[in-house]
């Protein structure tokens, strides 16, 4: 599983759409899409998501 697949899986597990996750992260949806589809190495371990998932953690890897 690559980084983009992991982001997609975690986003779906939390019941978020890509625009909702991008908004919660304070980034553009188009940027999230590029990151999710790019074959990149996984460096970020966790990212707090504000809003409705504030008490949750998003593990990238």
N, C-alpha and C positions, 0 to 999 in steps of 0.2 A: 504494500500500500504506500503510495507516495503522499507528499505533503497535502496536495490538493484534494486527494481522496479522503484524507483524514479530516480536513476542514469541513468538507461536505458531509461526512458521516456525523461529526459532532454537531454541526449546524442543524441537521435533520433530527438528531436525537433530542435536541432542545426545542424542536418545533418552530424553528426560525426560518424565514425565507432569506435569500441572499440580500435583498435590500434591507430587511430588518437587522440582520447581523452587521452589515456595513454601517448602518445608521448608529447602532449601538457602539460600534468601534470608532465612530467619528471619521470614517473614510468613505470615499465614493464607491458605489456598487460596482462600477466598471473596473476599479482598481482591485477590489476583492475578487472579481471574476478572473482577472489576469493572474493574480496570485494563485488562485485555486486551480488554474489550468496550466500553470508553468511548471516545468520539471525542475524544481529547486530543492536544495538541501534543507533539511529541517533543522533550524537553529533555535527557534523560540519554543520554550517549554510550556509556559502558561501565560494566559492573557485574561485579566478580569474583564467581564462584560457588564457595563452599567445597564441600568434599566430593569427590565423584567427578569433578567438572569443575574442580577447583581450578586446574589449569594452563591452563584455557581462559578466554576472555573472552566475555561476552555483549554484543554490540553492539546497542544498542536502535535505533539509526538508522543 
